[in-house]
Amino acid sequence: MSLESYISESFESGLPYSDAAQLCLRLYCSVDDIPTQYHVECNKENLATVFANLSANGLIIKNDDAGALYKAESYSTDDNNHWLMVIDSIFKVGDTVDTAIGNRLICHITS
């Protein structure tokens, strides 16, 4: 099973954009507490592809200001570049990672 499938199965009813962004950031920053088989998939380029695909497949519930906090609003959430900007926000914007939300989401996918 791929990381994309693992996330999809964990959030069958959808994932609000803000949570999707935090999950993406959490997986980029740390692979702690997720199965070892997914560690290799948690690199910047692959995470951007995974989250763009999740969005394109309708799993991510978008809002009107999707990406504004991360300076990624110029790209559709279905575009890899959007998610690359979300990840880059750690370095360019600062203070975009909410560790508590990220850890809550990890607990959800690993339970």
Contact map, one row per residue, 1 for C-alpha under 8 A:
111011000000000000000000000000000000000000000000000000000000000000000000000000000000000000000000000000000000000
111111000000000000000000000000000000010000000000000000000000000000000000000000000000000000000000000000000000000
111111100000000000000000000000000000010010000000010000000000000000000000000000000000000000000000000000000000000
011111110000000000000000000000000000000000000000011011000000000000000000000000000000000000000000000000000000000
111111111000000000000000000000000000000000000000000000000000000000000000000000000000000000000000000000000000000
111111111100000000000000000000000000000000000000000000000000000000000000000000000000000000000000000000000000100
001111111110000000000000000000000000000000000000000000000000000000000000000000000000000000000000000000000000100
000111111111000000000000000000000000000000000000000001000010000000000000000000000000000000000000000000000000000
000011111111000000000000000000000000000000000000000000000000000000000000000000000000000000000000000000000000000
000001111111000000000000000000000000000000000000000000000000000000000000000000000000000000000000000000000001100
000000111111111000000000000000000000000000000000000000000010000000000000000000000000000000000000000000000000100
000000011111110000000000000000000000000000000000000000000010000000000000000000000000000000000000000000000000000
000000000011111000000000000000000000000000000000000000000010000000000000000000000000000000000000000000000000000
000000000011111100000000000000000000000000000000000000000111100000000000000000000000000000000000000000000000000
000000000010111110110000000000000000000000000000000000000011100000000000000000000000000000000000000000000000000
000000000000011111110000000000000000000000000000000000000001110000000000000000000000000000000000000000000000000
000000000000001111111000000000000000000000000000000000000001111001000000000000000000000000000000000000000000000
000000000000000111111100000000000000000000000000000000000000000001000000000000000000000000000000000000000000000
000000000000001111111110000000000000000000000000000000000000000000000000000000000000000000000000000011001000000
000000000000001111111111000000000000000000000000001000000001000000000000000000000000000000000000000000000000000
000000000000000011111111100000000000000000000000000000000000000000000000000000000010010000000000000000000000000
000000000000000001111111110000000000000000000000000000000000000000000000000000000000000000000000110011000000000
000000000000000000111111111000000000000000000000000000000000000000000000000000000000000000000000000011001100000
000000000000000000011111111100000000000000000010001000000000000000000000000000000000001000000000000000000000000
000000000000000000001111111110000000000000000000000000000000000000000000000000000000011000000000100001000000000
000000000000000000000111111111100000000000000000000000000000000000000000000000000000000000000000101001100000000
000000000000000000000011111111100000000001000010000000000000000000000000000000000000000000000000000000000000000
000000000000000000000001111111100000000001110010000000000000000000000000000000000000001000000000000000000000000
000000000000000000000000111111100000000000000000000000000000000000000000000000000000000000000000000000000000000
000000000000000000000000011111110000000000000000000000000000000000000000000000000000000000000000000000000000000
000000000000000000000000011111111100001001000000000000000000000000000000000000000000000000000000000000000000000
000000000000000000000000000001111100000000000000000000000000000000000000000000000000000000000000000000000000000
000000000000000000000000000000111110000000000000000000000000000000000000000000000000000000000000000000000110010
000000000000000000000000000000111111011000000000000000000000000000000000000000000000000000000000000000000100010
000000000000000000000000000000001111111000000000000000000000000000000000000000000000000000000000000000000000010
000000000000000000000000000000000111111000000000000000000000000000000000000000000000000000000000000000000000000
000000000000000000000000000000000011111100000000000000000000000000000000000000000000000000000000000000000000000
011000000000000000000000000000000111111111000000000000000000000000000000000000000000000000000000000000000000000
000000000000000000000000000000100111111111000000000000000000000000000000000000000000000000000000000000000000000
000000000000000000000000000000000000111111100000000000000000000000000000000000000000000000000000000000000000000
001000000000000000000000000000000000011111100110000000000000000000000000000000000000000000000000000000000000000
000000000000000000000000001100100000011111110110000000000000000000000000000000000000000000000000000000000000000
000000000000000000000000000100000000000111111110000000000000000000000000000000000000000000000000000000000000000
000000000000000000000000000100000000000001111111000000000000000000000000000000000001001000000000000000000000000
000000000000000000000000000000000000000000111111100000000000000000000000000000000001000000000000000000000000000
000000000000000000000000000000000000000011111111110000000000000000000000000000000000000000000000000000000000000
000000000000000000000001001100000000000011111111111000000000000000000000000000000010000000000000000000000000000
000000000000000000000000000000000000000000011111111100000000000000000000000000011111000000000000000000000000000
000000000000000000000000000000000000000000001111111110000000000000000000000000110010000000000000000000000000000
001100000000000000000000000000000000000000000111111111000000000000000000000000000000000000000000000000000000000
000100000000000000010001000000000000000000000011111111100000000000000000000001010010000000000000000000000000000
000000000000000000000000000000000000000000000001111111110000000000000000000011110110000000000000000000000000000
000100000000000000000000000000000000000000000000111111111000000000000000000001000000000000000000000000000000000
000100010000000000000000000000000000000000000000011111111111000000000000000001000000000000000000000000000000000
000000000000000000000000000000000000000000000000001111111111100000000000000011000000000000000000000000000000000
000000000000000000000000000000000000000000000000000111111110000000000000000011000000000000000000000000000000000
000000000000000000000000000000000000000000000000000011111111000000000000000000000000000000000000000000000000000
000000000000010000000000000000000000000000000000000001111111100000000000000000000000000000000000000000000000000
000000010011111000000000000000000000000000000000000001111111100000000000000000000000000000000000000000000000000
000000000000011110010000000000000000000000000000000001101111110000000000000000000000000000000000000000000000000
000000000000011110000000000000000000000000000000000000100111111000000000000000000000000000000000000000000000000
000000000000000110000000000000000000000000000000000000000001111101000000000000000000000000000000000000000000000
000000000000000010000000000000000000000000000000000000000000111111000000000000000000000000000000000000000000000
000000000000000000000000000000000000000000000000000000000000011111000000000000000000000000000000000000000000000
000000000000000000000000000000000000000000000000000000000000001111110000100000000000000000000000000000000000000
000000000000000011000000000000000000000000000000000000000000011111111001100010000000000000000000000000000000000
000000000000000000000000000000000000000000000000000000000000000011111111100010000100010000000000000000000000000
000000000000000000000000000000000000000000000000000000000000000011111111100000000000000000000000000000000000000
000000000000000000000000000000000000000000000000000000000000000001111111000000000000000000000001000000000000000
000000000000000000000000000000000000000000000000000000000000000000111111100000000000110010001001000000000000000
000000000000000000000000000000000000000000000000000000000000000000111111110000000000110010001000000000000000000
000000000000000000000000000000000000000000000000000000000000000001111111111000000110110000000000000000000000000
000000000000000000000000000000000000000000000000000000000000000011110111111100000100000000000000000000000000000
000000000000000000000000000000000000000000000000000000000000000000000011111100000100000000000000000000000000000
000000000000000000000000000000000000000000000000000000000000000000000001111110101100000000000000000000000000000
000000000000000000000000000000000000000000000000000000000000000000000000111111100100000000000000000000000000000
000000000000000000000000000000000000000000000000000100110000000001100000001111110110000000000000000000000000000
000000000000000000000000000000000000000000000000001111110000000000000000000111110100000000000000000000000000000
000000000000000000000000000000000000000000000000100100000000000000000000001111111110000000000000000000000000000
000000000000000000000000000000000000000000000001101100000000000000000000000011111111000000000000000000000000000
000000000000000000000000000000000000000000000001000000000000000000000000001000111111100000000000000000000000000
000000000000000000000000000000000000000000000001000100000000000000100001111111111111110000000000000000000000000
000000000000000000001000000000000000000000000011101100000000000000000001000010111111111000000000000000000000000
000000000000000000000000000000000000000000011001000000000000000000000000000000011111111100000000000000000000000
000000000000000000000000000000000000000000000000000000000000000000000111000000001111111110000000000000000000000
000000000000000000001000100000000000000000000000000000000000000000100111000000000111111111000000000000000000000
000000000000000000000001100100000000000000010000000000000000000000000000000000000011111111000000000000000000000
000000000000000000000000000000000000000000000000000000000000000000000000000000000001111111110000000000000000000
000000000000000000000000000000000000000000000000000000000000000000000110000000000000111111111101000000000000000
000000000000000000000000000000000000000000000000000000000000000000000000000000000000011111111111100000000000000
000000000000000000000000000000000000000000000000000000000000000000000000000000000000000111111100000000000000000
000000000000000000000000000000000000000000000000000000000000000000000000000000000000000111111100000000000000000
000000000000000000000000000000000000000000000000000000000000000000000110000000000000000011111111000000000000000
000000000000000000000000000000000000000000000000000000000000000000000000000000000000000011111111100000000000000
000000000000000000000000000000000000000000000000000000000000000000000000000000000000000001001111110000000000000
000000000000000000000000000000000000000000000000000000000000000000001100000000000000000011001111110000000000000
000000000000000000000100110000000000000000000000000000000000000000000000000000000000000001000111111001000000000
000000000000000000000100000000000000000000000000000000000000000000000000000000000000000000000011111111000000000
000000000000000000000000010000000000000000000000000000000000000000000000000000000000000000000000111111100000000
000000000000000000000000000000000000000000000000000000000000000000000000000000000000000000000000011111110000000
000000000000000000100110000000000000000000000000000000000000000000000000000000000000000000000000011111111000000
000000000000000000100110110000000000000000000000000000000000000000000000000000000000000000000000111111111100000
000000000000000000000000010000000000000000000000000000000000000000000000000000000000000000000000001111111110000
000000000000000000000000000000000000000000000000000000000000000000000000000000000000000000000000000111111111000
000000000000000000100010000000000000000000000000000000000000000000000000000000000000000000000000000011111111100
000000000000000000000010000000001100000000000000000000000000000000000000000000000000000000000000000001111111110
000000000000000000000000000000001000000000000000000000000000000000000000000000000000000000000000000000111111111
000000000100000000000000000000000000000000000000000000000000000000000000000000000000000000000000000000011111111
000001100110000000000000000000000000000000000000000000000000000000000000000000000000000000000000000000001111111
000000000000000000000000000000001110000000000000000000000000000000000000000000000000000000000000000000000111111
000000000000000000000000000000000000000000000000000000000000000000000000000000000000000000000000000000000011111
